[in-house]
Every structure is written in C-alpha cells, then in structure tokens.
C-alpha cells in the first residue's frame, strides 16, 4: 500500500479539507474559449482625446431599510482576527473578512465579474485611458459622522501611495500618477500610462475609502481602528475571542448586488474567532455559530446529513500551488524545479486530500479569469515519474542504492512550508509521499498564516504550499512580478521577459489583446516552473437554516444586507 494512504488513514485527526457537498462534485467549468474575457467596464473606443462617458450601471436611489432593527444577530466563525482595522495595512485572512462590512469601495463586482457602482455614482474615462473622472454619491457619511467627499477619496489614495507598501494591491495603486478633488463630489485619477487593472484594484476590499478624521485620531498607535462608510460599525472587540459589528442605521447607499441597498436588517454580526475546523463544526452543530467555512470533506459529508444546515458553494478566482524557492539551491536549478513538478500527481491530491472536490489545475491563472486558455494544458509539466528522475540526473544528481539523490556530496531533501489552515496539512502529506516515491525526503513545517508570510518573504523555505485569490489576471504580476520579490512574490521568481509582458497587460485596454498578453506570459512562466499549479478549489459555506436570505457574493464574500436570523 502506498505510504500516502497509510499516512492519511493513520492520521485521521488531520483536518482534511475541501469544499463541496454531499451531491456529486461539480464538473469542471466549460473550457473558456481563448477569446473569452471577463465582463468589464466598456469604454467607447473613439479617436478623440475627450473623456468618454462609460456605460456604467446607473446608481439608483437606494431604498432605506426600516428604522427599527429586526433581523437578529448573525454569528460567523473565522479562523483568525486582524491585528488592526486598516484596509491599507498588512493582509491577513481576518482582515479580509472584516473589511467589506466596515468599509465601502468606489465600485464592487457582481457574480458575473461586472463592475457595479458603490460609492462611485458614475464615471468618465478618457479615450487614451490616462484619465478617469468619478462622480461620488451624495449624502454619504462615514461611521464617525463626517461626510464622504472628494477630499476623503483623495486622502485615502494619497495615503495608500505613501504608506501602503505591505498591501497586496500596492502595485496597482502605484500606477495612479495623481488624484485631484475637482469639486466636493468629483475626483479625478490620472495615469502616466493606461491602467487596465484600475477597476479590479479599486474593487478589492483593501481599497476601502477611509475617514481622514479617523486616521488623525488614530495617530501612530499599533492598534489602529480606522473608520469607513460600511453597513456596519465596529462594536465590541474581545481580542482572541470575537469582533462585534453593529448595524449602521444610517446606511442608504448599498450596491445593486443585494435587494436591500439600505441598512442591514441584522442588529449585529459577531465574528467569533475559532482557529480549529473541528471546533467550528461543533459550534455550528450546537447552534453557537450560524455560519462556518467548510474545508474538510468529512465535515462536509457530516453536515450534508444535518436537516437544519444548508451548504452553499462560493465563487472564487483561486489557485493552490506548490512553490519553489527560486533563489535557494538546488531549487534555483530549472531542471530540479521541473523534476519535482513532474513528481506531483494532482488527481491523486484532489481525490485523497480533498475528497474529490477541487479541479486539478495546470495553468497559473484559474479558468474564471481572462488569459486562461485550455490550450495551455499542452505546456503543463504533468505527472511523469520517469521524466522526473531523468531531469534530476540531467541536473547532476546521482541516485544511490536506497533511491536517494546526491549531488556534490549533498542529499536532495526539502522543507515544505505551509500554514496550519486546512486542507494544507492533508495536501502536504500527499505531496510528501509523492516526492518520497522518487527519492526526495520532505519535512513538513506548518505555521500560522502570518508566520508563513514572514518566513516566505525572507526566503526561509525550500517548498511552499500556498494559495492566492484574485479578481484580475494582474495576479501574475502581484505574485510573480520581480518587483514583488520579498512581498507577494514569495517564490522569488524573476524573468524580465515575463515582467515586460505583465507590464503590457496592465496597460492594454483592448480586452482581447490583453488576454493574449497574459496567455503569452503564462507559457513562459510554465516553462520556468517557479511553482506547480495544483488545483482550483471549490469552497463551501455551511449555514444554519434559521438564517434567511444570506447570499454568497463575488469571490466568496458573504452578503448580509438581505439576511435575517429568525427564532432568536
């Protein structure tokens, strides 16, 4: 019996994870045609330099919810809490959970990837793509009572450009050459070159508009708790236990991604910190929480039999990958990276570690983003044990009688770094066994997410099991661009030719041409093997049936403006 099976059977306490439900796993999405691109804001291509009015969806008058709170208290489990409430600060899973409820962005995206107005009421784009003028909604207030105006938007992005270097969207923000408050409700963004990824950048929660007064009051303290215009206000925060968000009764400017665009019906939302997946499951079944993120196939199967709990799939633009430290020997050797890539059996990982819920990946971009092309399958470094061994031989390694590899007196072994978040433990165990089958010993090192990011940023790993979620093909620049080494480019990959293509992609306004640029970049990236794409996840939320009208939004965000908790 293969060792990976023994490990998984004996390690039944591992939090094997995947998303899914008791129904058969969804088939892989229909292949995206090479010419298909995600819907986006359409700009009329005219030959003039005059600004062209964008066919943006009209920002209708938002209906205001009934004055009295009546929707109860919704409790959601989350794995970790943020260190501070600052959209422009260091990223963390806890921060990304909290931000959309406290801060609004200029625009958001719907499930079809369309740009939808939020704080922006309308906008004009110049034909050359170097100027975007945005008209803000009137009568919007921050949760500290100060008004939202063009100066607040300018302040937000000026601050971002100056001090937001740790943010994953910093590179996109840096493309903004200037921000001008034209009048109280008009702000103009200018660029030195067209910024094709501007709308994707400013629709991310990290681009939430900040109250200047809250920044001034925060000063230079470690526990920063800034203020936005969101549908909830920050309430009681019990460190290590829970964060309570209180309904903002004045909210009347929600985006047209929910039926209720006024104040939420919920009285409160409580984000309860429960790091362990099994403990989250127990809390859900006991009625202590109403919603959890399901990432364990056994938990999924158990919940599918619960009559009082429903499972809903989330829509994500995500990739889980095995990264190689491109600056550390022997993984700075292309043949070694290619060899280990060929040793990875992705189908086995999806079945053994994920319970069959997940889609084996082959490209650096998920099928949901422009630039993905089914034809890239031909460039995949697919599972081939004999090819893996041949490449190690070409790299100068010699196999001993025990099947282990040596070069210059040094054995080929690796430390695989990943986080404690399921399903990473189960996936890492299978990868460990697969690499051992070709004679490469692997030690698994699991740390909390923050520690992994710090270690990876400092190059303190050999192999990295990690994940990205992004809403634009500029993800390739964020996670593999040379200027992001030491930050979001955790594998220290650098290829000037790829960098140039990614720069072109960020500036190309023609969507078909832009998608082709990213396809060209992907071919080069796949040949360089900075990482091996493993799978695209299918994720689930488990929701108690007394929660009504809760919806899953773009990239798995929980939309709660329509939600009510009954029977409390």
Secondary structure, 3 states (H helix, E strand, C coil): CCHHHHHHHHCCCCCCCCCCCCCCCCCCCCCCCCCCCCCCCCCCCCCCCCEEECCCCCCCCCCCCCCCCCCCEEEEEECCCCCCECCCCCCCHHHHHHHHHHCCCCEEECCCCCEEECCEEEEEEECCCCEEEEEECCCCECCCCCECCHHHHHHHHHHHHHHCCCCCCHHHHHCEEEEEEEECCEEEEEECCCCCCHHHHHCCHHHCCCCHHHHHHHCCCCCCECCCCCCEEEEEEECCCEEEEEECCCCCCCCCCCCCCCCCCCCEEEEEECCCHHHHHHHHHCCCCCEEEECCHHHHHHHHCCCCEEEEEEECCEEEEEEECCCCCCCCCHHHHHHHHHCCCHHHHHHHHHCCCCEECCCCCCCCCCCCCHHHHHHCCCCCHHHHHHHHHHCCCEECCCCCEEECCEECEEEEEEECCCCHHHHHHHHHHHHHCCCCEEEEEEECHHHHHHHHHCCCCCEEEEEEECCCCCHHHHHHCHHHECCCECCCCCCHHHHHHHHHHHHCCCHHHHHHHHHHHHHHHHHHCCEEEEEECCEEEEEECCEECCEECECCCEECCCCEECCC
